[in-house]
Amino acid sequence: MAVAGATPMSERTVLLLAHTGRPAAVEMAGKLVTALRAADVRARVLEGESAELGLPLDTEVVPEGPGAAEGCELIIVLGGDGTLLRGADTARSSGVPILGVNLGHVGFLAEAERDDLDYVVERVVDRDYEVEDRMTIDVLVRTDGRVRHCDWALNEASVEKASRERMLETVLEVDGRPLSSFGGDGVVLATPTGSTAYAFSAGGPVVWPEVEALLMVPISAHTLFAKPLVASPHSVLAVELLSANGQQGVLWCDGGRSFDLPPGARVEVRRGKVPVRLARLHKAPFTDRLVAKFALPVTGWRGAPEGSDGA
C-alpha cells in the first residue's frame, strides 16, 4: 500500500475506519473503496487496519493519531457504536465529520445499515449530507487539589467501583454545592447523545440531541434518593470518592479509555470545548430514530387530525 503523502487539493479523500474483527466490515471496506475509486474519491486507512482489510496496493495508509484525517472531507466508519466512538476521537481533533455504517446491534450513532452501502456511496460522492455538531464533555480528575488526568467523551464518563466486593461511596456535586452521598456501583455523567447509551441502561432519561444539557445518573445506588438528574449545559458536575473506606474507583470515558481513581479522587465534568461533527443522511425526526432503533410499538397511532396544528 502507498505510504501517506501530500494529497493534491483537487483530490477528494475520505478516511475509512473499520471493525477488522468483523468479516462483514472487511468485505464492505473493499466494496466501499472500489466504489469510491470509480467516482474519483480516494480512500485512506490506518496502519493498524491496513493488513486486515486487504485493500488495493495503492490505498493510502497513515499512522493512527490526530493527523490521520488531515485533508479528508469525511470519516466513514464500518462497525457498531464502539467503532464509531473510537473514530470520534479523530473526528473531534480534526473537525472532520464522521459517518457511521452500522454492522453491530443497535448502532444508535450510525446513519446507515449494512444494506445501504450503495446509497451511502452515492450520497458521499454527491456531497449530499448535512453536518450536525454534537455536544461533548471535558473530564478532569483531581487528587489533593491537583489535576492528575484530563479526558473527554461524546457519550459519557462513568465513575465506577474497581471491585465487585464493595460499594463505591461517593458524594455528588452540582455547581460547587453538595447534592447527595450514597454507596453503589457508581455514577454516569452523560451528554444528550449518550442518553441512549450507558445512561439509558442505568435508568436515565432519553434526551433529544438538540437539547443542551448534562446528565447525572446513579448506577445501582443504595439510597432512597437516587434519581437521574438533568442539569444546565453550563453546570459543572462532580463526583468525589469518599476516602474513609479506602475504596478505589475507575473512570471510563466512552467505555474505551480508563483511569484508576484512588480514594478521595474528584472527577469533574463540564461541557466540552470541542464538539464532534456527525454527517447525517436522513432528516427524519429523532422520534423516528428511537422507534426504529429500539423497535418501539406504535400500533394504533393515528396522529393529529388533518389540518390540525397539533394543539
Phi, psi and omega in degrees: 000155183283138176285144183299139176216192179289126179267127179304143183300333183283343182274137176269136183223139172237147175267128181254123175243136183221150172279094187292348177279353178255118178304326180296324179291320179295314179297316182293326179300317179297316179295321182294314180298317180298316181293321179291319179299323180295338179256016179062036174244122181280147174249140179239141180230165179275150179304318184290347182248346190298317183295318182291330184281334177059045183274170180307151187297334182268010176292133182289135181239133181229153175293149176288139181156181183302331183270004185298329184260009182300128180084358179271153177262346184199150171247122178253127183246129176250108183159200178263193181297328179297318178293321179293321178296326176295319178287340182296332179295317177293320180296319182292316184288334183260340184077010180274133179296152182239136182236122183258136171249116190283123173239009182259219183264275182285310179060051186294331181275345183284155182252349181213161178255171187299333181276000185260016189302314180299320179296318179298313180300316180300315182291323178293313181300320181277359186055036184263070177209158177251155181246132184237127177278131177248133180297141175241178174233144171260140187235132175238142172244125178243142169224132182056034177082356182254145177284120182255340185201142176233141179206188179206170177203148172270319180268297186197159165246131180239135175257116188231158178289150184273342180221155183283339191290330187228153175285156175264117181273122184227160170238130179264145182221141175229124178054044175080007180238136180292143184245312182193153174232144181194168172255148180179201180273344178145200183215140174255131177243110194233162172267170172302322177299321180279359182293340178262010182251236183300320181300323178294316179297330181275003177101012180280167181279155171277128181243129180298140187303328182283351176278123179269116184196166173240138182249144175230113186234113176295149178249113177049051182285139179264072182196159179285329179254095180218045182278148174297147181237144175241117185247169179298149175293346179266357180285161171244119179261141180221146174232123178249134176273125177292135185267352186299320184264004176068018183283132177266159179227180177224133173265128175242132176247117183054028174069004184236342180238131185235158177211128181288134182251119177283164175306137180088358181293153179234128179249123180246137180232131176220167179304135181289147178285335184239123178279171169254134183262121179256132175276131183243131177260339185244144178255013181297146178300155179300329178303317180295325177295318177301312182298316183290313185289324182261004180051050183284139179284127178232018180300133179100350180291132180247342180079175179290148178300148179303132181087356179276149177268007178087357182283000000 
